[in-house]
Every structure is written in structure tokens, then in C-alpha cells.
């Protein structure tokens, strides 16, 4: 009782000194906007301060935006028997026109900016017409590889035992075969065409993601939040899809951005050796291969498709590399 009276007297004295206000000053500290680790500041630092990454990002936006637009028109044309895709281009890159065979690059018209090939096809219009398939191959192969690798790698790490042995030995078997040889073999077995190349590249791509997801799952398997979920009786699938996989995606997303350009390069490489989409449908790799016979006189036939492939691959490499810096927390200068 005596201690209580002493405390009350102390509090009354402090209130008189502060005119009834709180005896303890409360200071609200706000972090300056320039130091906040927000997504907008990261994007600003990547896309504005890093000029090469900004240029790569612009190229990627243009590539994906045009591919979506032109690809949608090509799908509509195939369903409704129209020709909107070629109308947008201002010419048909599938029609033969020997009167304009091997015309060098010229500024006289849009279609002649990159010259023409032996069959009179505009190189520029052919590159634009083939862009949706290259972009679609990149998206479908990377997404398929992530999904398959996620299921097998995460299940192997979480279940352990025989499941891990079976899944990882299967992964090792695919990785033991040279990737290009495996892709060619699968393409030959499945057949020519766009779908066969997608299947071949997916078979080559998923083992790497399976190893990535297994490593991430092994590091998360012993964490306290996973152990708590298991102690609460949470099922295997719920733990895997609710706790392990979402926390494994950050480094995988950064790697997938880098990998997109590699898929475009591999897709063009298979087309270069005659696997995949067949003429007269244009394809970047096939165009580069066909133009080799006419070098060096008609250099533009192979040169411009190769430049486009190089620009796409470098752009995804620059942006993916910076994305890895952001996710891993490395400083960006």
C-alpha cells in the first residue's frame, strides 16, 4: 500500500510538470522515401540508373508486346480464315515474289529495310511474323520446366526415402545426356513442327529446375514454420503448396528470366539445323541457315535474323542478372 502511494505521488508530480500531457515523449520516426526498400525504388534503380538493363527492358517489352499482338492475329486468322496478321505487317511474308529476289536493304519502303531473300520474302516482315513463335516457345518451355521441376524436386526433398531416390535418379539420367543431342533425338521421335520442338525443349529443361527446387525445399524443410505446420497435422500437399513452394520461387523467378533468352536461342538453333517449323513459315534460325549459302554477297539474309536473336538473348540476360541482384539483396550501383 505504501509503494502504491509513492507511485501515485510520482505520477501526479510528472503530470503537473507536463501540464497533463504524457510524461514520456513519443517521437514518430518516419523513414525517408529515398531509403524505402519498395518495389518501385528497385524498379527505378534497375531500369533508370542501369542504362544497359533499361535498354534490355525496352527491347523485351517491344518483343513480348508485338508477339502477343501478332500471335493473337495469327490465331484469329487460322480460326476464321482471314488475313489480319499480314494486313498489319503491310505485306505477306509467305508469298513468293521472284521479281524482288535478293534485294539489298533499302529505305524505299518498310518491307525492304532488311532486304529480301531468294524467294522475294521481306526479311523484316518474316522476322516480325516469326516473333510470336519464338516468344511462345520461351514462355511455354520455361513455365513447363518450372511446373515439372517444382513437383518432382519439391516432392523428392520433402518425402525423402524412395521418392527422392527415384525422382533424382530420373533427373540425373536426363542430365547425363548432352542437352542438344537429347533435344534432337526427342524432336526426331515426336516429329517436325512447333509442338515437337516444345516437347523436346521441355524434356531438356525440367531437370535443372527439379534440382533447384529440391535444393530450396531441403533448406526450407527444417525451418520452424514448416515444422509447426507439420505438428499441427497439416497434410503433405498443403505444406508443400502453402509453405515450401511459395518460399522457393524468388531465386527461381530470377533464373527463369535469364533462362527465357536461352530458350529462344535453343529454339532458333534447332530451327537452324532444320528441326521445328518448316518453310514457307518463317523462323529466325531457319532464315539464318538458309542465308549461309549466299554469303557474303547477300549478307543481310543471315545477318539480320542473327542480330535479332542476339539482341533478345542479351536483353533477357541483362534484365535477369539485375533481377537476381534485387532478389538476393546485393547492392546495385
C-alpha atoms as a printed R data frame, in Angstrom:
    type eleno elety resid chain resno       x       y        z
1   ATOM     1    CA   UNK     A     1   0.000   0.000    0.000
2   ATOM     2    CA   UNK     A     2   2.869   2.318    0.842
3   ATOM     3    CA   UNK     A     3   4.553   1.641   -2.522
4   ATOM     4    CA   UNK     A     4   1.312   2.429   -4.318
5   ATOM     5    CA   UNK     A     5   1.038   5.830   -2.648
6   ATOM     6    CA   UNK     A     6   4.611   6.633   -3.630
7   ATOM     7    CA   UNK     A     7   3.959   5.737   -7.263
8   ATOM     8    CA   UNK     A     8   0.787   7.834   -7.354
9   ATOM     9    CA   UNK     A     9   2.621  10.844   -5.960
10  ATOM    10    CA   UNK     A    10   5.361  10.469   -8.566
11  ATOM    11    CA   UNK     A    11   2.815  10.279  -11.416
12  ATOM    12    CA   UNK     A    12   0.943  13.383  -10.131
13  ATOM    13    CA   UNK     A    13   4.198  15.290   -9.957
14  ATOM    14    CA   UNK     A    14   5.108  14.372  -13.536
15  ATOM    15    CA   UNK     A    15   1.645  15.401  -14.786
16  ATOM    16    CA   UNK     A    16   1.962  18.807  -13.143
17  ATOM    17    CA   UNK     A    17   5.299  19.367  -14.831
18  ATOM    18    CA   UNK     A    18   3.969  18.379  -18.277
19  ATOM    19    CA   UNK     A    19   0.584  20.156  -17.908
20  ATOM    20    CA   UNK     A    20  -1.362  16.949  -18.078
21  ATOM    21    CA   UNK     A    21   0.447  15.554  -21.110
22  ATOM    22    CA   UNK     A    22   2.085  12.180  -21.196
23  ATOM    23    CA   UNK     A    23   5.302  12.216  -19.118
24  ATOM    24    CA   UNK     A    24   7.107  10.232  -21.799
25  ATOM    25    CA   UNK     A    25   7.581  11.992  -25.129
26  ATOM    26    CA   UNK     A    26   6.600   9.845  -28.060
27  ATOM    27    CA   UNK     A    27   8.504  10.506  -31.287
28  ATOM    28    CA   UNK     A    28   7.244   9.094  -34.548
29  ATOM    29    CA   UNK     A    29  10.163   8.300  -36.788
30  ATOM    30    CA   UNK     A    30   9.421   8.085  -40.491
31  ATOM    31    CA   UNK     A    31  11.834   6.565  -42.948
32  ATOM    32    CA   UNK     A    32  12.748   8.886  -45.803
33  ATOM    33    CA   UNK     A    33  11.125   7.923  -49.060
34  ATOM    34    CA   UNK     A    34  14.534   7.686  -50.728
35  ATOM    35    CA   UNK     A    35  15.615   4.844  -48.414
36  ATOM    36    CA   UNK     A    36  12.495   2.715  -48.524
37  ATOM    37    CA   UNK     A    37  13.067  -0.745  -49.934
38  ATOM    38    CA   UNK     A    38   9.954  -0.769  -52.042
39  ATOM    39    CA   UNK     A    39   9.365  -2.423  -55.359
40  ATOM    40    CA   UNK     A    40   9.142   0.967  -57.041
41  ATOM    41    CA   UNK     A    41  12.576   2.040  -55.819
42  ATOM    42    CA   UNK     A    42  14.054  -1.240  -57.017
43  ATOM    43    CA   UNK     A    43  12.456  -0.838  -60.434
44  ATOM    44    CA   UNK     A    44  13.724   2.718  -60.617
45  ATOM    45    CA   UNK     A    45  17.242   1.659  -59.741
46  ATOM    46    CA   UNK     A    46  17.210  -1.158  -62.278
47  ATOM    47    CA   UNK     A    47  15.508   0.466  -65.224
48  ATOM    48    CA   UNK     A    48  16.716   4.058  -64.967
49  ATOM    49    CA   UNK     A    49  20.107   4.048  -63.313
50  ATOM    50    CA   UNK     A    50  21.326   0.957  -65.155
51  ATOM    51    CA   UNK     A    51  21.268   2.012  -68.805
52  ATOM    52    CA   UNK     A    52  22.040  -1.431  -70.333
53  ATOM    53    CA   UNK     A    53  19.297  -3.079  -68.255
54  ATOM    54    CA   UNK     A    54  16.895  -0.285  -69.203
55  ATOM    55    CA   UNK     A    55  17.655  -0.801  -72.885
56  ATOM    56    CA   UNK     A    56  17.183  -4.549  -72.487
57  ATOM    57    CA   UNK     A    57  13.879  -3.991  -70.721
58  ATOM    58    CA   UNK     A    58  12.623  -1.811  -73.578
59  ATOM    59    CA   UNK     A    59  13.616  -4.471  -76.121
60  ATOM    60    CA   UNK     A    60  11.869  -7.176  -74.079
61  ATOM    61    CA   UNK     A    61   8.692  -5.092  -73.798
62  ATOM    62    CA   UNK     A    62   8.673  -4.458  -77.536
63  ATOM    63    CA   UNK     A    63   9.363  -8.116  -78.304
64  ATOM    64    CA   UNK     A    64   6.695  -9.510  -75.987
65  ATOM    65    CA   UNK     A    65   4.136  -6.819  -76.815
66  ATOM    66    CA   UNK     A    66   4.454  -7.349  -80.551
67  ATOM    67    CA   UNK     A    67   4.489 -11.146  -80.141
68  ATOM    68    CA   UNK     A    68   1.230 -11.099  -78.177
69  ATOM    69    CA   UNK     A    69  -0.447  -8.785  -80.676
70  ATOM    70    CA   UNK     A    70   0.744 -10.548  -83.820
71  ATOM    71    CA   UNK     A    71   0.258 -14.001  -82.292
72  ATOM    72    CA   UNK     A    72  -3.364 -13.198  -81.435
73  ATOM    73    CA   UNK     A    73  -3.971 -12.070  -85.015
74  ATOM    74    CA   UNK     A    74  -2.412 -15.261  -86.392
75  ATOM    75    CA   UNK     A    75  -4.660 -17.367  -84.165
76  ATOM    76    CA   UNK     A    76  -7.708 -15.417  -85.342
77  ATOM    77    CA   UNK     A    77  -6.621 -15.903  -88.966
78  ATOM    78    CA   UNK     A    78  -6.255 -19.654  -88.503
79  ATOM    79    CA   UNK     A    79  -9.730 -19.934  -86.975
80  ATOM    80    CA   UNK     A    80 -11.703 -17.513  -89.149
81  ATOM    81    CA   UNK     A    81  -9.724 -17.854  -92.405
82  ATOM    82    CA   UNK     A    82  -8.824 -14.148  -92.506
83  ATOM    83    CA   UNK     A    83  -5.519 -12.356  -93.098
84  ATOM    84    CA   UNK     A    84  -5.356  -9.753  -90.349
85  ATOM    85    CA   UNK     A    85  -1.778 -10.734  -89.394
86  ATOM    86    CA   UNK     A    86  -0.387  -9.965  -92.851
87  ATOM    87    CA   UNK     A    87  -2.537  -6.834  -93.192
88  ATOM    88    CA   UNK     A    88  -0.919  -5.386  -90.079
89  ATOM    89    CA   UNK     A    89   2.529  -6.135  -91.476
90  ATOM    90    CA   UNK     A    90   1.716  -4.403  -94.754
91  ATOM    91    CA   UNK     A    91   2.730  -7.435  -96.799
92  ATOM    92    CA   UNK     A    92   2.606 -11.203  -96.850
93  ATOM    93    CA   UNK     A    93   5.956 -12.845  -95.968
94  ATOM    94    CA   UNK     A    94   4.640 -16.223  -97.159
95  ATOM    95    CA   UNK     A    95   4.062 -15.324 -100.808
96  ATOM    96    CA   UNK     A    96   6.710 -15.904 -103.482
97  ATOM    97    CA   UNK     A    97   7.852 -12.801 -105.372
98  ATOM    98    CA   UNK     A    98  10.873 -13.537 -107.537
99  ATOM    99    CA   UNK     A    99  10.701 -10.059 -109.041
100 ATOM   100    CA   UNK     A   100  12.108  -8.803 -105.725
101 ATOM   101    CA   UNK     A   101  14.604 -11.626 -105.189
102 ATOM   102    CA   UNK     A   102  17.749 -10.774 -103.174
103 ATOM   103    CA   UNK     A   103  17.048  -7.052 -102.997
104 ATOM   104    CA   UNK     A   104  19.598  -5.378 -100.670
105 ATOM   105    CA   UNK     A   105  18.458  -3.302  -97.676
106 ATOM   106    CA   UNK     A   106  16.794  -0.105  -98.756
107 ATOM   107    CA   UNK     A   107  14.845   2.761  -97.204
108 ATOM   108    CA   UNK     A   108  12.461   2.972 -100.145
109 ATOM   109    CA   UNK     A   109   9.810   1.011  -98.230
110 ATOM   110    CA   UNK     A   110   9.272  -0.528  -94.816
111 ATOM   111    CA   UNK     A   111   9.434  -4.082  -96.134
112 ATOM   112    CA   UNK     A   112  12.828  -3.529  -97.746
113 ATOM   113    CA   UNK     A   113  14.618  -2.126  -94.687
114 ATOM   114    CA   UNK     A   114  16.315  -5.517  -94.136
115 ATOM   115    CA   UNK     A   115  16.287  -6.586  -97.797
116 ATOM   116    CA   UNK     A   116  14.722  -9.729  -99.255
117 ATOM   117    CA   UNK     A   117  15.709 -13.368  -99.646
118 ATOM   118    CA   UNK     A   118  15.977 -15.528 -102.754
119 ATOM   119    CA   UNK     A   119  12.207 -16.082 -102.853
120 ATOM   120    CA   UNK     A   120  11.395 -12.381 -102.578
121 ATOM   121    CA   UNK     A   121  10.288 -12.574  -98.962
122 ATOM   122    CA   UNK     A   122  10.903  -9.446  -96.933
123 ATOM   123    CA   UNK     A   123  13.439 -10.247  -94.188
124 ATOM   124    CA   UNK     A   124  11.917  -7.681  -91.826
125 ATOM   125    CA   UNK     A   125   8.344  -8.887  -92.315
126 ATOM   126    CA   UNK     A   126   9.478 -12.501  -91.925
127 ATOM   127    CA   UNK     A   127  11.222 -11.656  -88.628
128 ATOM   128    CA   UNK     A   128   8.103  -9.905  -87.339
129 ATOM   129    CA   UNK     A   129   5.866 -12.771  -88.483
130 ATOM   130    CA   UNK     A   130   8.046 -15.363  -86.712
131 ATOM   131    CA   UNK     A   131   8.336 -13.454  -83.414
132 ATOM   132    CA   UNK     A   132   5.185 -14.938  -81.756
133 ATOM   133    CA   UNK     A   133   6.504 -18.494  -82.098
134 ATOM   134    CA   UNK     A   134   9.846 -17.634  -80.518
135 ATOM   135    CA   UNK     A   135   8.168 -15.789  -77.650
136 ATOM   136    CA   UNK     A   136   5.627 -18.588  -77.226
137 ATOM   137    CA   UNK     A   137   8.394 -21.182  -77.154
138 ATOM   138    CA   UNK     A   138  10.198 -19.243  -74.424
139 ATOM   139    CA   UNK     A   139   7.112 -18.868  -72.242
140 ATOM   140    CA   UNK     A   140   5.797 -22.413  -72.677
141 ATOM   141    CA   UNK     A   141   9.136 -24.164  -72.190
142 ATOM   142    CA   UNK     A   142  10.134 -22.149  -69.117
143 ATOM   143    CA   UNK     A   143   6.700 -22.484  -67.487
144 ATOM   144    CA   UNK     A   144   6.528 -26.217  -68.255
145 ATOM   145    CA   UNK     A   145  10.044 -26.743  -66.918
146 ATOM   146    CA   UNK     A   146   9.204 -24.864  -63.722
147 ATOM   147    CA   UNK     A   147   5.987 -26.788  -63.127
148 ATOM   148    CA   UNK     A   148   7.517 -30.238  -63.719
149 ATOM   149    CA   UNK     A   149  10.695 -29.425  -61.813
150 ATOM   150    CA   UNK     A   150   8.677 -27.924  -58.954
151 ATOM   151    CA   UNK     A   151   6.540 -31.017  -58.497
152 ATOM   152    CA   UNK     A   152   9.359 -33.550  -58.749
153 ATOM   153    CA   UNK     A   153  12.075 -31.588  -56.925
154 ATOM   154    CA   UNK     A   154   9.911 -30.443  -54.023
155 ATOM   155    CA   UNK     A   155   8.318 -33.878  -53.593
156 ATOM   156    CA   UNK     A   156  11.733 -35.550  -53.591
157 ATOM   157    CA   UNK     A   157  13.098 -33.227  -50.903
158 ATOM   158    CA   UNK     A   158  10.017 -33.290  -48.676
159 ATOM   159    CA   UNK     A   159   9.210 -37.001  -48.863
160 ATOM   160    CA   UNK     A   160  12.779 -38.288  -48.916
161 ATOM   161    CA   UNK     A   161  13.425 -42.027  -48.958
162 ATOM   162    CA   UNK     A   162  12.494 -43.967  -52.074
163 ATOM   163    CA   UNK     A   163  10.683 -40.990  -53.617
164 ATOM   164    CA   UNK     A   164  13.838 -38.896  -53.526
165 ATOM   165    CA   UNK     A   165  15.933 -41.733  -54.919
166 ATOM   166    CA   UNK     A   166  13.560 -42.395  -57.829
167 ATOM   167    CA   UNK     A   167  12.921 -38.761  -58.736
168 ATOM   168    CA   UNK     A   168  16.540 -37.610  -58.514
169 ATOM   169    CA   UNK     A   169  17.963 -40.637  -60.330
170 ATOM   170    CA   UNK     A   170  15.471 -39.897  -63.102
171 ATOM   171    CA   UNK     A   171  16.695 -36.309  -63.132
172 ATOM   172    CA   UNK     A   172  20.322 -37.462  -63.258
173 ATOM   173    CA   UNK     A   173  19.519 -39.753  -66.178
174 ATOM   174    CA   UNK     A   174  18.192 -36.836  -68.233
175 ATOM   175    CA   UNK     A   175  21.098 -34.600  -67.235
176 ATOM   176    CA   UNK     A   176  23.649 -37.253  -68.195
177 ATOM   177    CA   UNK     A   177  22.725 -36.978  -71.875
178 ATOM   178    CA   UNK     A   178  24.063 -33.898  -73.751
179 ATOM   179    CA   UNK     A   179  21.182 -31.457  -73.940
180 ATOM   180    CA   UNK     A   180  21.378 -30.744  -77.656
181 ATOM   181    CA   UNK     A   181  21.598 -34.456  -78.518
182 ATOM   182    CA   UNK     A   182  18.606 -35.204  -76.305
183 ATOM   183    CA   UNK     A   183  16.577 -32.375  -77.854
184 ATOM   184    CA   UNK     A   184  17.358 -33.567  -81.386
185 ATOM   185    CA   UNK     A   185  16.518 -37.165  -80.503
186 ATOM   186    CA   UNK     A   186  13.178 -36.247  -78.952
187 ATOM   187    CA   UNK     A   187  12.303 -33.983  -81.881
188 ATOM   188    CA   UNK     A   188  13.025 -36.758  -84.370
189 ATOM   189    CA   UNK     A   189  10.913 -39.247  -82.400
190 ATOM   190    CA   UNK     A   190   7.972 -36.871  -81.989
191 ATOM   191    CA   UNK     A   191   8.117 -35.388  -85.500
192 ATOM   192    CA   UNK     A   192   8.612 -31.993  -87.076
193 ATOM   193    CA   UNK     A   193   6.640 -28.919  -86.169
194 ATOM   194    CA   UNK     A   194   6.282 -26.353  -83.431
195 ATOM   195    CA   UNK     A   195   4.802 -28.776  -80.895
196 ATOM   196    CA   UNK     A   196   7.636 -31.280  -81.324
197 ATOM   197    CA   UNK     A   197  10.247 -28.606  -80.570
198 ATOM   198    CA   UNK     A   198   8.334 -27.543  -77.449
199 ATOM   199    CA   UNK     A   199   8.238 -31.140  -76.207
200 ATOM   200    CA   UNK     A   200  11.942 -31.612  -76.938
201 ATOM   201    CA   UNK     A   201  12.964 -28.419  -75.142
202 ATOM   202    CA   UNK     A   202  10.719 -29.168  -72.153
203 ATOM   203    CA   UNK     A   203  12.344 -32.602  -71.781
204 ATOM   204    CA   UNK     A   204  15.732 -30.878  -71.739
205 ATOM   205    CA   UNK     A   205  14.714 -28.016  -69.440
206 ATOM   206    CA   UNK     A   206  12.854 -29.528  -66.467
207 ATOM   207    CA   UNK     A   207  15.769 -31.432  -64.806
208 ATOM   208    CA   UNK     A   208  17.614 -28.191  -63.976
209 ATOM   209    CA   UNK     A   209  14.529 -26.752  -62.267
210 ATOM   210    CA   UNK     A   210  13.992 -30.029  -60.407
211 ATOM   211    CA   UNK     A   211  17.452 -29.678  -58.853
212 ATOM   212    CA   UNK     A   212  16.804 -26.034  -57.988
213 ATOM   213    CA   UNK     A   213  13.504 -26.767  -56.273
214 ATOM   214    CA   UNK     A   214  14.987 -29.734  -54.421
215 ATOM   215    CA   UNK     A   215  17.778 -27.558  -53.043
216 ATOM   216    CA   UNK     A   216  15.318 -24.866  -51.963
217 ATOM   217    CA   UNK     A   217  12.979 -27.411  -50.395
218 ATOM   218    CA   UNK     A   218  15.814 -29.053  -48.444
219 ATOM   219    CA   UNK     A   219  16.790 -25.687  -46.969
220 ATOM   220    CA   UNK     A   220  13.173 -24.918  -46.014
221 ATOM   221    CA   UNK     A   221  12.222 -28.388  -44.803
222 ATOM   222    CA   UNK     A   222  13.839 -27.918  -41.409
223 ATOM   223    CA   UNK     A   223  12.585 -24.378  -40.809
224 ATOM   224    CA   UNK     A   224  10.402 -23.717  -37.803
225 ATOM   225    CA   UNK     A   225   7.267 -22.677  -39.732
226 ATOM   226    CA   UNK     A   226   7.319 -25.953  -41.712
227 ATOM   227    CA   UNK     A   227   7.836 -27.980  -38.538
228 ATOM   228    CA   UNK     A   228   4.977 -26.100  -36.850
229 ATOM   229    CA   UNK     A   229   2.676 -26.805  -39.777
230 ATOM   230    CA   UNK     A   230   3.523 -30.495  -39.661
231 ATOM   231    CA   UNK     A   231   2.967 -30.642  -35.884
232 ATOM   232    CA   UNK     A   232  -0.476 -29.105  -36.404
233 ATOM   233    CA   UNK     A   233  -1.363 -32.054  -38.609
234 ATOM   234    CA   UNK     A   234  -1.189 -30.202  -41.930
235 ATOM   235    CA   UNK     A   235  -1.158 -32.572  -44.880
236 ATOM   236    CA   UNK     A   236   1.728 -33.102  -47.282
237 ATOM   237    CA   UNK     A   237   0.186 -31.251  -50.222
238 ATOM   238    CA   UNK     A   238  -0.848 -28.276  -48.113
239 ATOM   239    CA   UNK     A   239   2.615 -27.940  -46.581
240 ATOM   240    CA   UNK     A   240   4.254 -28.211  -49.982
241 ATOM   241    CA   UNK     A   241   1.990 -25.752  -51.830
242 ATOM   242    CA   UNK     A   242   1.323 -23.371  -48.924
243 ATOM   243    CA   UNK     A   243   4.702 -23.135  -47.210
244 ATOM   244    CA   UNK     A   244   7.586 -24.630  -49.204
245 ATOM   245    CA   UNK     A   245   6.908 -23.749  -52.845
246 ATOM   246    CA   UNK     A   246   5.932 -20.068  -52.307
247 ATOM   247    CA   UNK     A   247   9.153 -19.517  -50.358
248 ATOM   248    CA   UNK     A   248  11.195 -21.209  -53.088
249 ATOM   249    CA   UNK     A   249  10.046 -19.078  -56.002
250 ATOM   250    CA   UNK     A   250  12.140 -15.910  -55.629
251 ATOM   251    CA   UNK     A   251  15.501 -17.259  -56.864
252 ATOM   252    CA   UNK     A   252  13.708 -19.459  -59.402
253 ATOM   253    CA   UNK     A   253  11.970 -16.437  -60.941
254 ATOM   254    CA   UNK     A   254  15.287 -14.638  -61.359
255 ATOM   255    CA   UNK     A   255  16.817 -17.684  -63.021
256 ATOM   256    CA   UNK     A   256  13.761 -18.096  -65.265
257 ATOM   257    CA   UNK     A   257  14.214 -14.536  -66.557
258 ATOM   258    CA   UNK     A   258  17.745 -15.444  -67.588
259 ATOM   259    CA   UNK     A   259  16.556 -18.752  -68.982
260 ATOM   260    CA   UNK     A   260  13.969 -17.205  -71.297
261 ATOM   261    CA   UNK     A   261  16.668 -15.908  -73.613
262 ATOM   262    CA   UNK     A   262  18.369 -19.303  -73.583
263 ATOM   263    CA   UNK     A   263  15.158 -20.982  -74.737
264 ATOM   264    CA   UNK     A   264  14.859 -18.523  -77.638
265 ATOM   265    CA   UNK     A   265  18.474 -19.296  -78.570
266 ATOM   266    CA   UNK     A   266  17.927 -23.061  -78.401
267 ATOM   267    CA   UNK     A   267  14.672 -22.837  -80.346
268 ATOM   268    CA   UNK     A   268  16.444 -20.897  -83.086
269 ATOM   269    CA   UNK     A   269  19.351 -23.364  -83.006
270 ATOM   270    CA   UNK     A   270  17.019 -26.301  -83.637
271 ATOM   271    CA   UNK     A   271  15.397 -24.369  -86.485
272 ATOM   272    CA   UNK     A   272  18.889 -23.659  -87.821
273 ATOM   273    CA   UNK     A   273  19.530 -27.382  -88.315
274 ATOM   274    CA   UNK     A   274  16.084 -27.955  -89.832
275 ATOM   275    CA   UNK     A   275  14.104 -29.143  -86.792
276 ATOM   276    CA   UNK     A   276  10.826 -27.456  -85.988
277 ATOM   277    CA   UNK     A   277   8.661 -25.174  -88.105
278 ATOM   278    CA   UNK     A   278   9.268 -25.835  -91.789
279 ATOM   279    CA   UNK     A   279   9.253 -23.379  -94.733
280 ATOM   280    CA   UNK     A   280   7.431 -21.455  -96.063
281 ATOM   281    CA   UNK     A   281   6.589 -20.412  -92.483
282 ATOM   282    CA   UNK     A   282   9.496 -18.164  -91.491
283 ATOM   283    CA   UNK     A   283  11.657 -18.894  -88.477
284 ATOM   284    CA   UNK     A   284  14.687 -16.920  -87.280
285 ATOM   285    CA   UNK     A   285  17.058 -19.877  -87.114
286 ATOM   286    CA   UNK     A   286  15.926 -21.278  -90.440
287 ATOM   287    CA   UNK     A   287  16.369 -17.865  -92.096
288 ATOM   288    CA   UNK     A   288  19.924 -17.612  -90.771
289 ATOM   289    CA   UNK     A   289  20.691 -21.109  -92.044
290 ATOM   290    CA   UNK     A   290  19.215 -20.540  -95.500
291 ATOM   291    CA   UNK     A   291  21.199 -17.343  -95.980
292 ATOM   292    CA   UNK     A   292  24.557 -19.003  -95.361
293 ATOM   293    CA   UNK     A   293  24.608 -20.382  -98.904
294 ATOM   294    CA   UNK     A   294  24.533 -16.875 -100.346
295 ATOM   295    CA   UNK     A   295  27.254 -15.311  -98.172
296 ATOM   296    CA   UNK     A   296  28.979 -12.904  -98.480
297 ATOM   297    CA   UNK     A   297  27.123 -11.357 -101.444
298 ATOM   298    CA   UNK     A   298  23.705 -11.355  -99.742
299 ATOM   299    CA   UNK     A   299  24.914 -10.858  -96.190
300 ATOM   300    CA   UNK     A   300  21.619  -9.367  -94.989
301 ATOM   301    CA   UNK     A   301  19.714 -12.667  -95.307
302 ATOM   302    CA   UNK     A   302  21.555 -14.245  -92.348
303 ATOM   303    CA   UNK     A   303  22.773 -11.098  -90.634
304 ATOM   304    CA   UNK     A   304  19.509  -9.513  -89.512
305 ATOM   305    CA   UNK     A   305  17.884 -12.671  -88.037
306 ATOM   306    CA   UNK     A   306  21.095 -13.327  -86.088
307 ATOM   307    CA   UNK     A   307  21.154  -9.737  -84.815
308 ATOM   308    CA   UNK     A   308  17.555 -10.070  -83.587
309 ATOM   309    CA   UNK     A   309  18.324 -13.339  -81.780
310 ATOM   310    CA   UNK     A   310  21.416 -11.789  -80.194
311 ATOM   311    CA   UNK     A   311  19.505  -8.693  -79.055
312 ATOM   312    CA   UNK     A   312  16.750 -10.790  -77.429
313 ATOM   313    CA   UNK     A   313  19.188 -13.081  -75.616
314 ATOM   314    CA   UNK     A   314  21.365 -10.215  -74.335
315 ATOM   315    CA   UNK     A   315  18.305  -8.238  -73.197
316 ATOM   316    CA   UNK     A   316  16.961 -11.108  -71.089
317 ATOM   317    CA   UNK     A   317  20.448 -11.695  -69.685
318 ATOM   318    CA   UNK     A   318  20.833  -8.069  -68.587
319 ATOM   319    CA   UNK     A   319  17.385  -7.830  -67.009
320 ATOM   320    CA   UNK     A   320  17.605 -11.284  -65.404
321 ATOM   321    CA   UNK     A   321  21.008 -10.500  -63.939
322 ATOM   322    CA   UNK     A   322  19.699  -7.329  -62.310
323 ATOM   323    CA   UNK     A   323  16.627  -9.178  -61.072
324 ATOM   324    CA   UNK     A   324  18.924 -11.663  -59.355
325 ATOM   325    CA   UNK     A   325  20.727  -8.761  -57.655
326 ATOM   326    CA   UNK     A   326  17.428  -7.398  -56.339
327 ATOM   327    CA   UNK     A   327  16.117 -10.736  -55.060
328 ATOM   328    CA   UNK     A   328  19.389 -11.708  -53.427
329 ATOM   329    CA   UNK     A   329  19.741  -8.282  -51.796
330 ATOM   330    CA   UNK     A   330  23.051  -7.415  -53.442
331 ATOM   331    CA   UNK     A   331  23.680  -3.662  -53.720
332 ATOM   332    CA   UNK     A   332  23.012  -2.099  -57.105
333 ATOM   333    CA   UNK     A   333  25.473   0.596  -58.145
